[in-house]
Amino acid sequence: MSKIAIVDLEVFYSVGVTDEERAKPQRLLLTVDMSLDFTSASVSDRLERTINYQNVAEHLLKFGEGRKWKLVEKLVANLADWIMTEYKPEAVMVEAKKFSIPQAGYVSVSVERAQESR
């Protein structure tokens, strides 16, 4: 299995338990790890045979516009479900790093999703 990873993409989303926390977008770092077989792309050198990570990153940068979440857990679940539906990797892991505890480097929440076997 092959993977494409976008690591620590800086986004600004409104996420937090309190109204004050959600009042304005805050900085998060997203990591997205997509598993897929890109053998065909590596042989053909054709973009349509793989996942266009530039498109994924551009969509992630805009994903938070007009949206708010109370929990980072809900946010990463929404992102993972959206990536599975939109880009159809065999599996995805989404991690969000939030900088809400001054005494900690960050808080990290992650989720994994995989295509159902048929």
OpenMM code with the backbone's topology and positions (N, CA, C; nanometers):
from openmm import Vec3, app, unit

residues = "MET SER LYS ILE ALA ILE VAL ASP LEU GLU VAL PHE TYR SER VAL GLY VAL THR ASP GLU GLU ARG ALA LYS PRO GLN ARG LEU LEU LEU THR VAL ASP MET SER LEU ASP PHE THR SER ALA SER VAL SER ASP ARG LEU GLU ARG THR ILE ASN TYR GLN ASN VAL ALA GLU HIS LEU LEU LYS PHE GLY GLU GLY ARG LYS TRP LYS LEU VAL GLU LYS LEU VAL ALA ASN LEU ALA ASP TRP ILE MET THR GLU TYR LYS PRO GLU ALA VAL MET VAL GLU ALA LYS LYS PHE SER ILE PRO GLN ALA GLY TYR VAL SER VAL SER VAL GLU ARG ALA GLN GLU SER ARG".split()
positions = [
    Vec3(0.0849, -0.1187, 0.0000),
    Vec3(0.0000, 0.0000, 0.0000),
    Vec3(0.0886, 0.1238, 0.0000),
    Vec3(0.0488, 0.2215, -0.0749),
    Vec3(0.1205, 0.3480, -0.0856),
    Vec3(0.0427, 0.4558, -0.0110),
    Vec3(0.1102, 0.5650, 0.0205),
    Vec3(0.0456, 0.6729, 0.0944),
    Vec3(0.0857, 0.8086, 0.0382),
    Vec3(-0.0066, 0.9010, 0.0506),
    Vec3(0.0196, 1.0423, 0.0247),
    Vec3(-0.0138, 1.1145, 0.1543),
    Vec3(0.0795, 1.1956, 0.2019),
    Vec3(0.0576, 1.2670, 0.3277),
    Vec3(0.0734, 1.4174, 0.3072),
    Vec3(-0.0176, 1.4913, 0.3672),
    Vec3(-0.0063, 1.6368, 0.3791),
    Vec3(0.0168, 1.6599, 0.5286),
    Vec3(0.1291, 1.7166, 0.5642),
    Vec3(0.1695, 1.7240, 0.7044),
    Vec3(0.1695, 1.8686, 0.7536),
    Vec3(0.0963, 1.8898, 0.8624),
    Vec3(0.0918, 2.0194, 0.9323),
    Vec3(0.0490, 2.1353, 0.8417),
    Vec3(-0.0585, 2.1143, 0.7681),
    Vec3(-0.1173, 2.2220, 0.6873),
    Vec3(-0.1830, 2.3220, 0.7817),
    Vec3(-0.1423, 2.4472, 0.7735),
    Vec3(-0.1964, 2.5505, 0.8609),
    Vec3(-0.3310, 2.5983, 0.8072),
    Vec3(-0.4355, 2.5805, 0.8904),
    Vec3(-0.5699, 2.6256, 0.8558),
    Vec3(-0.6233, 2.7092, 0.9718),
    Vec3(-0.7301, 2.7816, 0.9452),
    Vec3(-0.7947, 2.8621, 1.0478),
    Vec3(-0.9430, 2.8272, 1.0479),
    Vec3(-0.9860, 2.7536, 1.1512),
    Vec3(-1.1237, 2.7070, 1.1655),
    Vec3(-1.1786, 2.7551, 1.2994),
    Vec3(-1.3103, 2.7711, 1.3056),
    Vec3(-1.3773, 2.8067, 1.4308),
    Vec3(-1.4132, 2.6779, 1.5035),
    Vec3(-1.3383, 2.6482, 1.6084),
    Vec3(-1.3617, 2.5264, 1.6853),
    Vec3(-1.3340, 2.5534, 1.8320),
    Vec3(-1.4268, 2.5116, 1.9176),
    Vec3(-1.4103, 2.5296, 2.0613),
    Vec3(-1.5420, 2.5106, 2.1331),
    Vec3(-1.5332, 2.4711, 2.2568),
    Vec3(-1.6530, 2.4431, 2.3358),
    Vec3(-1.7320, 2.5701, 2.3653),
    Vec3(-1.6619, 2.6769, 2.3971),
    Vec3(-1.7315, 2.8007, 2.4349),
    Vec3(-1.7602, 2.8885, 2.3126),
    Vec3(-1.8598, 2.9744, 2.3283),
    Vec3(-1.8927, 3.0691, 2.2215),
    Vec3(-1.7732, 3.1598, 2.1917),
    Vec3(-1.7008, 3.1986, 2.2956),
    Vec3(-1.5849, 3.2862, 2.2785),
    Vec3(-1.4775, 3.2178, 2.1937),
    Vec3(-1.4580, 3.0898, 2.2195),
    Vec3(-1.3556, 3.0153, 2.1456),
    Vec3(-1.3921, 3.0026, 1.9973),
    Vec3(-1.5219, 2.9906, 1.9707),
    Vec3(-1.5687, 2.9764, 1.8328),
    Vec3(-1.5925, 3.1102, 1.7644),
    Vec3(-1.5780, 3.2192, 1.8370),
    Vec3(-1.6104, 3.3523, 1.7837),
    Vec3(-1.5240, 3.3894, 1.6638),
    Vec3(-1.3997, 3.3464, 1.6641),
    Vec3(-1.3147, 3.3756, 1.5494),
    Vec3(-1.2286, 3.2528, 1.5198),
    Vec3(-1.1969, 3.2324, 1.3924),
    Vec3(-1.1177, 3.1143, 1.3555),
    Vec3(-0.9820, 3.1148, 1.4267),
    Vec3(-0.9392, 2.9975, 1.4653),
    Vec3(-0.8095, 2.9826, 1.5295),
    Vec3(-0.7202, 2.8894, 1.4490),
    Vec3(-0.5933, 2.9031, 1.4715),
    Vec3(-0.4931, 2.8268, 1.3980),
    Vec3(-0.4944, 2.6804, 1.4410),
    Vec3(-0.4997, 2.5928, 1.3413),
    Vec3(-0.4856, 2.4495, 1.3605),
    Vec3(-0.3840, 2.3993, 1.2593),
    Vec3(-0.3196, 2.2893, 1.2903),
    Vec3(-0.2352, 2.2207, 1.1929),
    Vec3(-0.3001, 2.0878, 1.1619),
    Vec3(-0.3245, 2.0627, 1.0337),
    Vec3(-0.3868, 1.9377, 0.9899),
    Vec3(-0.2846, 1.8482, 0.9229),
    Vec3(-0.2910, 1.7207, 0.9552),
    Vec3(-0.2150, 1.6190, 0.8844),
    Vec3(-0.3151, 1.5202, 0.8274),
    Vec3(-0.3014, 1.4933, 0.6996),
    Vec3(-0.3885, 1.3990, 0.6300),
    Vec3(-0.2999, 1.2943, 0.5647),
    Vec3(-0.3259, 1.1690, 0.5968),
    Vec3(-0.2487, 1.0561, 0.5456),
    Vec3(-0.3451, 0.9671, 0.4679),
    Vec3(-0.3322, 0.9649, 0.3348),
    Vec3(-0.4242, 0.8902, 0.2488),
    Vec3(-0.3552, 0.7669, 0.1910),
    Vec3(-0.4143, 0.6509, 0.2137),
    Vec3(-0.3609, 0.5252, 0.1615),
    Vec3(-0.4311, 0.4910, 0.0306),
    Vec3(-0.3527, 0.4544, -0.0681),
    Vec3(-0.4082, 0.4167, -0.1975),
    Vec3(-0.2999, 0.3434, -0.2762),
    Vec3(-0.3423, 0.2766, -0.3791),
    Vec3(-0.2475, 0.2109, -0.4687),
    Vec3(-0.2243, 0.3048, -0.5869),
    Vec3(-0.1091, 0.3692, -0.5904),
    Vec3(-0.0817, 0.4602, -0.7018),
    Vec3(0.0204, 0.4016, -0.7994),
    Vec3(0.0237, 0.2693, -0.8076),
    Vec3(0.1130, 0.2028, -0.9017),
    Vec3(0.0882, 0.2502, -1.0437),
    Vec3(-0.0374, 0.2597, -1.0818),
    Vec3(-0.0731, 0.3031, -1.2168),
    Vec3(-0.0215, 0.4441, -1.2445),
    Vec3(-0.0318, 0.5323, -1.1460),
    Vec3(0.0177, 0.6693, -1.1636),
    Vec3(0.1697, 0.6715, -1.1748),
    Vec3(0.2367, 0.5863, -1.0982),
    Vec3(0.3832, 0.5869, -1.1026),
    Vec3(0.4360, 0.5322, -1.2345),
    Vec3(0.3573, 0.4464, -1.2996),
    Vec3(0.3975, 0.3919, -1.4299),
    Vec3(0.3602, 0.4889, -1.5421),
    Vec3(0.2373, 0.5421, -1.5352),
    Vec3(0.1861, 0.6255, -1.6447),
    Vec3(0.2261, 0.7722, -1.6333),
    Vec3(0.2626, 0.8165, -1.5118),
    Vec3(0.2944, 0.9567, -1.4869),
    Vec3(0.1733, 1.0463, -1.5140),
    Vec3(0.0526, 0.9937, -1.4848),
    Vec3(-0.0716, 1.0663, -1.5102),
    Vec3(-0.1397, 1.1018, -1.3782),
    Vec3(-0.1673, 1.2297, -1.3614),
    Vec3(-0.2264, 1.2814, -1.2384),
    Vec3(-0.3613, 1.2177, -1.2071),
    Vec3(-0.4410, 1.1915, -1.3089),
    Vec3(-0.5747, 1.1371, -1.2842),
    Vec3(-0.5714, 0.9938, -1.2302),
    Vec3(-0.4548, 0.9340, -1.2212),
    Vec3(-0.4408, 0.7978, -1.1673),
    Vec3(-0.4049, 0.7975, -1.0179),
    Vec3(-0.4069, 0.9155, -0.9588),
    Vec3(-0.3722, 0.9286, -0.8172),
    Vec3(-0.4627, 1.0341, -0.7545),
    Vec3(-0.4357, 1.0688, -0.6307),
    Vec3(-0.5085, 1.1767, -0.5634),
    Vec3(-0.4264, 1.3048, -0.5780),
    Vec3(-0.4889, 1.4075, -0.6275),
    Vec3(-0.4221, 1.5359, -0.6457),
    Vec3(-0.4131, 1.6050, -0.5095),
    Vec3(-0.2983, 1.5917, -0.4452),
    Vec3(-0.2829, 1.6461, -0.3097),
    Vec3(-0.2928, 1.7985, -0.3067),
    Vec3(-0.2619, 1.8647, -0.4168),
    Vec3(-0.2790, 2.0108, -0.4226),
    Vec3(-0.4261, 2.0469, -0.4080),
    Vec3(-0.5141, 1.9737, -0.4770),
    Vec3(-0.6581, 1.9972, -0.4642),
    Vec3(-0.7066, 1.9692, -0.3225),
    Vec3(-0.6579, 1.8616, -0.2637),
    Vec3(-0.6966, 1.8288, -0.1261),
    Vec3(-0.6587, 1.9445, -0.0338),
    Vec3(-0.5351, 1.9920, -0.0441),
    Vec3(-0.4882, 2.1017, 0.0415),
    Vec3(-0.5718, 2.2287, 0.0209),
    Vec3(-0.6004, 2.2622, -0.1043),
    Vec3(-0.6810, 2.3819, -0.1324),
    Vec3(-0.8199, 2.3702, -0.0708),
    Vec3(-0.8802, 2.2524, -0.0803),
    Vec3(-1.0128, 2.2316, -0.0199),
    Vec3(-1.0056, 2.2370, 0.1327),
    Vec3(-0.9012, 2.1820, 0.1907),
    Vec3(-0.8857, 2.1872, 0.3367),
    Vec3(-0.8707, 2.3314, 0.3855),
    Vec3(-0.8007, 2.4134, 0.3104),
    Vec3(-0.7830, 2.5533, 0.3491),
    Vec3(-0.9168, 2.6276, 0.3545),
    Vec3(-1.0118, 2.5874, 0.2707),
    Vec3(-1.1422, 2.6538, 0.2636),
    Vec3(-1.2517, 2.5815, 0.3421),
    Vec3(-1.2239, 2.4597, 0.3889),
    Vec3(-1.3264, 2.3743, 0.4503),
    Vec3(-1.3953, 2.4409, 0.5697),
    Vec3(-1.3244, 2.5217, 0.6449),
    Vec3(-1.3804, 2.5831, 0.7648),
    Vec3(-1.4628, 2.7073, 0.7412),
    Vec3(-1.4640, 2.7578, 0.6187),
    Vec3(-1.5380, 2.8813, 0.5904),
    Vec3(-1.6866, 2.8617, 0.6175),
    Vec3(-1.7413, 2.9445, 0.7069),
    Vec3(-1.8840, 2.9389, 0.7380),
    Vec3(-1.9239, 2.8221, 0.8264),
    Vec3(-1.8269, 2.7489, 0.8806),
    Vec3(-1.8566, 2.6343, 0.9665),
    Vec3(-1.7983, 2.6563, 1.1052),
    Vec3(-1.8624, 2.5917, 1.2041),
    Vec3(-1.8132, 2.5956, 1.3417),
    Vec3(-1.8310, 2.4577, 1.4039),
    Vec3(-1.7355, 2.4212, 1.4866),
    Vec3(-1.7415, 2.2950, 1.5592),
    Vec3(-1.7146, 2.3223, 1.7064),
    Vec3(-1.7814, 2.2488, 1.7944),
    Vec3(-1.7501, 2.2559, 1.9372),
    Vec3(-1.6298, 2.1676, 1.9685),
    Vec3(-1.6266, 2.0491, 1.9080),
    Vec3(-1.5221, 1.9523, 1.9401),
    Vec3(-1.4298, 1.9265, 1.8215),
    Vec3(-1.3013, 1.9181, 1.8498),
    Vec3(-1.2039, 1.8813, 1.7471),
    Vec3(-1.2333, 1.7392, 1.6982),
    Vec3(-1.2859, 1.6554, 1.7859),
    Vec3(-1.3226, 1.5186, 1.7481),
    Vec3(-1.4243, 1.5179, 1.6339),
    Vec3(-1.5223, 1.6054, 1.6413),
    Vec3(-1.6235, 1.6170, 1.5352),
    Vec3(-1.5601, 1.6707, 1.4076),
    Vec3(-1.4730, 1.7680, 1.4221),
    Vec3(-1.4044, 1.8264, 1.3067),
    Vec3(-1.3256, 1.7206, 1.2302),
    Vec3(-1.2408, 1.6429, 1.2986),
    Vec3(-1.1585, 1.5448, 1.2272),
    Vec3(-1.2453, 1.4348, 1.1655),
    Vec3(-1.3552, 1.3984, 1.2330),
    Vec3(-1.4472, 1.2993, 1.1757),
    Vec3(-1.5111, 1.3533, 1.0477),
    Vec3(-1.5535, 1.4806, 1.0496),
    Vec3(-1.6115, 1.5430, 0.9291),
    Vec3(-1.5108, 1.5468, 0.8151),
    Vec3(-1.3875, 1.5834, 0.8459),
    Vec3(-1.2833, 1.5896, 0.7430),
    Vec3(-1.2548, 1.4518, 0.6845),
    Vec3(-1.2422, 1.3519, 0.7707),
    Vec3(-1.2138, 1.2158, 0.7232),
    Vec3(-1.3265, 1.1643, 0.6345),
    Vec3(-1.4502, 1.1846, 0.6771),
    Vec3(-1.5648, 1.1392, 0.5967),
    Vec3(-1.5685, 1.2108, 0.4623),
    Vec3(-1.5419, 1.3398, 0.4635),
    Vec3(-1.5415, 1.4183, 0.3391),
    Vec3(-1.4315, 1.3692, 0.2439),
    Vec3(-1.3120, 1.3458, 0.2946),
    Vec3(-1.2022, 1.2978, 0.2102),
    Vec3(-1.2339, 1.1603, 0.1526),
    Vec3(-1.2913, 1.0722, 0.2339),
    Vec3(-1.3277, 0.9388, 0.1843),
    Vec3(-1.4301, 0.9491, 0.0708),
    Vec3(-1.5254, 1.0376, 0.0862),
    Vec3(-1.6301, 1.0539, -0.0151),
    Vec3(-1.5778, 1.1239, -0.1402),
    Vec3(-1.5031, 1.2311, -0.1211),
    Vec3(-1.4597, 1.3146, -0.2325),
    Vec3(-1.3427, 1.2555, -0.3113),
    Vec3(-1.2447, 1.1982, -0.2418),
    Vec3(-1.1216, 1.1547, -0.3082),
    Vec3(-1.1041, 1.0031, -0.3143),
    Vec3(-1.1841, 0.9320, -0.2382),
    Vec3(-1.1909, 0.7862, -0.2422),
    Vec3(-1.0579, 0.7126, -0.2211),
    Vec3(-0.9802, 0.7526, -0.1206),
    Vec3(-0.8627, 0.6713, -0.0883),
    Vec3(-0.9102, 0.5398, -0.0270),
    Vec3(-0.8217, 0.4426, -0.0185),
    Vec3(-0.8585, 0.3164, 0.0469),
    Vec3(-0.8737, 0.3376, 0.1975),
    Vec3(-0.7955, 0.4297, 0.2524),
    Vec3(-0.8052, 0.4656, 0.3939),
    Vec3(-0.7505, 0.6069, 0.4110),
    Vec3(-0.7918, 0.6706, 0.5205),
    Vec3(-0.7417, 0.8043, 0.5515),
    Vec3(-0.7258, 0.8178, 0.7020),
    Vec3(-0.6248, 0.8935, 0.7419),
    Vec3(-0.6062, 0.9343, 0.8806),
    Vec3(-0.6006, 1.0867, 0.8782),
    Vec3(-0.6803, 1.1481, 0.9648),
    Vec3(-0.6801, 1.2940, 0.9771),
    Vec3(-0.6454, 1.3288, 1.1213),
    Vec3(-0.5486, 1.4171, 1.1367),
    Vec3(-0.5079, 1.4641, 1.2693),
    Vec3(-0.5158, 1.6162, 1.2696),
    Vec3(-0.5702, 1.6709, 1.3777),
    Vec3(-0.5726, 1.8161, 1.3976),
    Vec3(-0.4968, 1.8480, 1.5247),
    Vec3(-0.4080, 1.9460, 1.5141),
    Vec3(-0.3341, 1.9953, 1.6300),
    Vec3(-0.3910, 2.1318, 1.6657),
    Vec3(-0.4301, 2.1443, 1.7928),
    Vec3(-0.4892, 2.2677, 1.8425),
    Vec3(-0.3999, 2.3233, 1.9533),
    Vec3(-0.3860, 2.4530, 1.9595),
    Vec3(-0.2927, 2.5177, 2.0510),
    Vec3(-0.3684, 2.5917, 2.1615),
    Vec3(-0.4480, 2.5181, 2.2365),
    Vec3(-0.5392, 2.5795, 2.3332),
    Vec3(-0.4924, 2.5705, 2.4783),
    Vec3(-0.3918, 2.4894, 2.5065),
    Vec3(-0.3405, 2.4769, 2.6428),
    Vec3(-0.2013, 2.5397, 2.6458),
    Vec3(-0.1883, 2.6552, 2.7098),
    Vec3(-0.0601, 2.7276, 2.7067),
    Vec3(0.0595, 2.6451, 2.7558),
    Vec3(0.0363, 2.5551, 2.8490),
    Vec3(0.1459, 2.4776, 2.9056),
    Vec3(0.1845, 2.3569, 2.8189),
    Vec3(0.1110, 2.3318, 2.7130),
    Vec3(0.1389, 2.2178, 2.6238),
    Vec3(0.1751, 2.2698, 2.4855),
    Vec3(0.2548, 2.1938, 2.4151),
    Vec3(0.2880, 2.2305, 2.2776),
    Vec3(0.1624, 2.2359, 2.1918),
    Vec3(0.0790, 2.1346, 2.2039),
    Vec3(-0.0492, 2.1286, 2.1341),
    Vec3(-0.1296, 2.0116, 2.1863),
    Vec3(-0.2572, 2.0103, 2.1520),
    Vec3(-0.3450, 1.8965, 2.1745),
    Vec3(-0.3717, 1.8373, 2.0370),
    Vec3(-0.3628, 1.7062, 2.0261),
    Vec3(-0.3808, 1.6395, 1.8978),
    Vec3(-0.4987, 1.5429, 1.9050),
    Vec3(-0.5837, 1.5490, 1.8039),
    Vec3(-0.6960, 1.4564, 1.7915),
    Vec3(-0.6897, 1.3974, 1.6512),
    Vec3(-0.7024, 1.2646, 1.6420),
    Vec3(-0.6963, 1.2020, 1.5097),
    Vec3(-0.8022, 1.0936, 1.4972),
    Vec3(-0.8340, 1.0635, 1.3719),
    Vec3(-0.9314, 0.9592, 1.3400),
    Vec3(-0.8878, 0.8912, 1.2114),
    Vec3(-0.9239, 0.7649, 1.1984),
    Vec3(-0.8947, 0.6893, 1.0764),
    Vec3(-1.0246, 0.6360, 1.0184),
    Vec3(-1.0291, 0.6313, 0.8875),
    Vec3(-1.1431, 0.5739, 0.8161),
    Vec3(-1.0876, 0.4840, 0.7059),
    Vec3(-1.1621, 0.3800, 0.6714),
    Vec3(-1.1234, 0.2904, 0.5627),
    Vec3(-1.2467, 0.2541, 0.4814),
    Vec3(-1.2246, 0.2290, 0.3522),
    Vec3(-1.3351, 0.1842, 0.2674),
    Vec3(-1.3836, 0.0501, 0.3191),
    Vec3(-1.5135, 0.0300, 0.3152),
    Vec3(-1.5701, -0.0966, 0.3587),
    Vec3(-1.5409, -0.2040, 0.2556),
    Vec3(-1.5068, -0.3220, 0.3034),
    Vec3(-1.4834, -0.4357, 0.2127),
    Vec3(-1.6174, -0.4846, 0.1607),
    Vec3(-1.6164, -0.5258, 0.0370),
    Vec3(-1.7427, -0.5741, -0.0235),
    Vec3(-1.7328, -0.7193, -0.0560),
] * unit.nanometer
topology = app.Topology()
chain = topology.addChain("A")
for resn in residues:
    res = topology.addResidue(resn, chain)
    for name in ("N", "CA", "C"):
        topology.addAtom(name, app.Element.getBySymbol(name[0]), res)
